[in-house]
Amino acid sequence: METKWVSEAPARLRKHVNLSIRHAVGLTKEPPPRCDDPDEAYFALDSVARLVHGDLSSMLVGGLGSLFFQMLHPHAMAGVAQHSRYQRDALGRLLQTANFIGFTTYGSRATAHHAIERVLAVHEGVRGVADDGVPYYANDPHLLAWVHAAEVSMFLRAYQRFGRLTITNQEADQYVQEMAVLARDMGMVDPPTSVAELEQAIARFRPELRLTPDAVIARDFVAKGVVQGPLQKIAYWLLVQSSFSLMSPWARDMLGVPARGPLDQMVIRPVTSLLCSSLRVFVAPTPRVN
């Protein structure tokens, strides 16, 4: 009996730490059901999206980068500031986002479309006037296109820098093309289907971007985080700094965060890579399907 307990101890420890890590970032519920039927799955079983989104370590960095990047559009930020309770329930909002990614990445077509319809229904009520006096509407295809571009670019860059496996340029283009399917189902028009088109789409948004007072509040709130304990705070600081490093210099400047230069290259990136590798011991990434 004692021998069995000893032999099972590593598995129990991994499960305990797995739950602790997931709960610390707001993933307090079981992941959405996974569809592995190739005839029913929303994304192909060998899709790059399943590979990228299945690596929690790099997704934490990319998710933070996406939040910071999205803040730079005044209308997207106005919708969050006026209609979201992110400061009262930051982890709850993260859980909703994670579930949407899970449903659309690993679910069946029926499950994914249901999740999309639910998000669009919530967006129907997200309307108002931004600080520039211009009305905004969360389901506006133009605004959805910005959120999509910010998310896809940050998720991809995070995986390329901190992901478990190396993906080729062709696979990076394939990821953007796969995510364009989701974009169209969300109501977007002519979404980017390659990395080059994604970069061009972001460049077209640059004249619209700026750091509003609401964005300053959100930036500082997200950068500070809601984690407890000294080790968790250090880990979170590394993830935040690494998420800043995913952005182009012009975006970091606009966001008002300093460029770390040598500190980023010599300390932050290597230590974050080590942290990501350590997290994978307890939260295994989705394996590549050939």
C-alpha positions in Angstrom: 0.0 0.0 0.0 2.8 2.4 0.9 4.6 1.5 -2.3 1.5 2.3 -4.4 1.2 5.7 -2.5 4.8 6.5 -3.3 4.4 5.5 -6.9 1.3 7.7 -7.3 2.7 10.7 -5.5 4.2 12.4 -8.5 0.9 12.2 -10.4 -1.0 13.5 -7.5 1.5 16.4 -7.1 1.2 17.3 -10.8 -2.6 17.3 -10.6 -2.5 19.4 -7.4 -0.1 21.9 -9.0 -2.0 21.9 -12.3 -5.2 22.9 -10.4 -3.3 25.5 -8.4 -1.9 27.1 -11.6 -5.2 27.1 -13.4 -7.0 28.6 -10.5 -4.4 31.3 -10.0 -5.1 32.6 -13.5 -8.9 32.3 -13.2 -9.4 28.9 -14.8 -11.6 27.6 -12.0 -13.8 25.3 -14.2 -13.1 22.2 -16.2 -12.0 23.0 -19.8 -14.8 22.9 -22.4 -15.5 19.5 -23.9 -13.1 18.6 -26.6 -14.2 17.3 -30.0 -11.8 14.9 -31.7 -14.1 13.9 -34.5 -12.6 15.2 -37.7 -16.0 15.4 -39.3 -17.5 17.5 -36.5 -14.6 19.6 -35.1 -14.6 23.4 -35.8 -10.9 23.5 -36.3 -9.1 20.5 -37.9 -7.4 18.2 -35.4 -4.0 19.0 -36.9 -4.7 22.8 -37.0 -2.0 25.2 -35.9 -4.7 26.9 -33.8 -5.0 23.8 -31.6 -1.3 23.7 -31.2 -0.9 27.4 -30.3 -3.9 27.7 -28.1 -3.1 24.5 -26.3 0.1 25.9 -24.7 -1.1 27.6 -21.6 2.3 29.0 -20.8 2.7 31.1 -23.9 -1.0 31.9 -24.0 -0.7 33.6 -20.7 1.9 35.9 -22.2 0.0 36.4 -25.4 -3.3 36.9 -23.6 -1.8 39.7 -21.5 -0.2 41.2 -24.6 -3.6 41.1 -26.4 -5.3 42.9 -23.5 -2.7 45.7 -23.5 -2.7 46.0 -27.3 -6.5 46.2 -27.5 -6.5 49.0 -24.9 -5.0 51.3 -27.5 -8.2 51.6 -29.5 -10.3 54.3 -27.8 -13.6 52.7 -28.9 -12.6 49.2 -27.7 -11.4 50.7 -24.4 -14.6 52.7 -24.0 -16.7 49.6 -24.4 -14.7 47.8 -21.7 -14.6 50.8 -19.3 -18.3 51.5 -19.7 -19.8 48.0 -19.8 -17.3 45.7 -18.1 -16.7 44.9 -14.4 -13.1 43.9 -15.0 -11.8 45.6 -11.9 -14.3 43.8 -9.7 -14.0 40.4 -11.4 -10.8 40.3 -13.4 -10.4 36.6 -13.2 -14.0 36.0 -14.1 -13.6 38.0 -17.3 -10.4 36.0 -18.1 -12.4 32.7 -17.5 -15.0 33.9 -20.0 -12.3 34.6 -22.6 -10.5 31.3 -22.0 -13.8 29.4 -22.4 -14.6 31.1 -25.7 -11.1 30.2 -27.0 -11.6 26.7 -25.8 -15.1 26.3 -27.3 -14.0 27.6 -30.7 -10.6 25.9 -30.8 -11.4 22.5 -29.5 -15.2 22.2 -29.8 -17.5 20.9 -32.5 -18.9 23.3 -35.1 -22.2 23.4 -33.3 -20.5 24.2 -30.0 -18.3 26.8 -31.5 -21.2 28.5 -33.3 -23.2 28.5 -30.1 -20.3 30.2 -28.3 -20.0 32.8 -31.1 -23.7 33.6 -31.0 -23.6 34.0 -27.2 -20.7 36.5 -27.5 -22.4 38.5 -30.2 -25.6 38.6 -28.2 -23.7 40.1 -25.2 -22.0 42.6 -27.6 -25.4 43.8 -28.7 -25.8 45.8 -25.5 -22.2 47.2 -25.6 -22.9 50.6 -27.2 -22.1 54.1 -26.1 -20.1 57.2 -26.9 -16.3 57.3 -26.5 -14.3 60.2 -25.1 -13.9 61.6 -28.6 -17.7 62.0 -29.0 -17.9 59.2 -31.5 -20.5 56.4 -31.0 -19.2 52.9 -30.7 -20.8 49.5 -31.0 -19.0 46.3 -30.0 -20.4 44.3 -32.9 -19.2 46.8 -35.4 -17.2 44.7 -37.9 -14.4 47.4 -37.9 -14.0 47.3 -34.2 -14.2 43.5 -34.1 -11.4 43.5 -36.8 -9.2 45.4 -34.4 -9.8 43.0 -31.5 -9.2 40.1 -33.8 -6.0 41.5 -35.2 -4.6 42.3 -31.7 -5.4 38.9 -30.3 -4.1 36.9 -33.3 -0.9 38.9 -33.5 -0.1 38.5 -29.8 -1.0 34.8 -29.5 1.1 34.1 -32.5 4.1 36.1 -31.4 3.9 34.7 -27.9 4.0 31.1 -29.2 6.8 31.9 -31.6 8.9 33.3 -28.7 7.8 31.1 -25.7 5.9 28.1 -27.2 7.1 24.6 -26.7 7.7 23.9 -30.4 9.1 25.9 -33.3 6.6 26.7 -36.0 7.5 27.6 -39.6 6.6 30.7 -41.4 4.2 28.7 -43.4 2.5 27.4 -40.2 2.3 31.0 -38.9 0.5 31.9 -42.1 -1.7 28.9 -41.7 -2.6 30.0 -38.1 -3.7 33.4 -39.3 -5.7 31.8 -42.1 -7.4 29.4 -39.6 -8.3 32.3 -37.4 -9.8 34.1 -40.3 -12.6 31.4 -40.3 -13.5 32.5 -36.8 -13.3 36.1 -37.8 -15.8 35.7 -40.6 -18.2 33.8 -38.4 -18.0 36.7 -35.9 -19.1 39.0 -38.7 -15.8 40.5 -39.8 -15.3 41.4 -43.5 -12.2 40.3 -45.4 -10.0 39.4 -42.3 -6.3 38.8 -42.8 -5.3 35.4 -44.0 -1.5 35.6 -43.7 1.1 37.2 -41.4 1.8 39.9 -43.9 -1.9 40.8 -44.2 -2.2 40.8 -40.4 0.7 43.3 -40.1 -0.9 45.4 -42.8 -4.2 45.4 -41.0 -2.6 46.5 -37.8 -0.7 49.3 -39.6 -4.0 50.6 -41.0 -5.4 50.9 -37.5 -2.4 53.0 -36.2 -4.0 56.4 -37.0 -7.0 55.4 -34.8 -5.0 54.3 -31.8 -4.1 56.3 -28.7 -3.9 55.9 -24.9 -7.0 57.3 -23.3 -7.4 58.0 -19.6 -9.5 54.9 -19.3 -6.7 52.9 -21.0 -4.2 54.3 -18.4 -6.4 53.0 -15.6 -6.8 49.6 -17.3 -3.1 49.3 -18.2 -2.1 50.0 -14.6 -4.7 47.6 -13.2 -3.7 44.7 -15.5 0.0 45.4 -15.0 -0.4 45.2 -11.3 -2.4 42.0 -11.4 -4.6 40.3 -8.8 -2.3 37.5 -7.8 -1.2 37.0 -4.2 2.1 35.9 -2.7 5.6 37.0 -3.5 6.5 34.2 -5.9 3.2 34.6 -7.8 3.8 38.3 -8.1 7.3 37.8 -9.5 6.0 35.3 -12.0 3.2 37.7 -13.0 5.7 40.6 -13.4 7.8 38.5 -15.8 4.7 37.6 -17.8 3.6 41.2 -18.0 7.1 42.4 -19.1 7.3 39.6 -21.6 3.9 40.6 -23.0 5.2 44.2 -23.5 8.2 42.8 -25.4 5.8 41.2 -28.0 4.7 44.6 -29.1 6.3 46.8 -31.8 8.3 49.7 -30.4 5.6 52.2 -31.5 2.9 50.3 -29.6 5.0 50.2 -26.4 5.7 53.9 -26.7 2.0 54.6 -27.2 1.1 52.4 -24.3 3.6 54.3 -22.2 5.7 51.4 -21.0 9.5 51.6 -21.0 11.7 49.5 -23.3 13.8 47.2 -21.2 16.6 46.7 -23.8 19.4 44.6 -22.4 17.4 43.6 -19.3 14.7 42.1 -21.6 17.2 40.2 -23.7 19.5 39.0 -20.9 17.0 38.4 -18.0 13.3 38.7 -18.7 13.1 36.5 -21.8 15.3 33.7 -20.6 13.7 33.6 -17.2 10.2 33.7 -18.7 11.2 30.8 -21.1 12.3 28.9 -18.0 9.0 29.7 -16.2 7.0 28.5 -19.3 9.0 25.3 -19.4 8.3 24.8 -15.7 4.6 25.4 -16.1 4.4 22.8 -18.8 5.6 20.1 -16.4 2.3 20.5 -14.6 0.0 21.8 -17.4 0.9 19.8 -20.4 0.4 21.5 -23.8 -1.7 20.0 -26.6 0.5 17.7 -28.6 1.1 18.3 -32.3 -1.1 16.1 -34.5 0.5 15.0 -37.7 
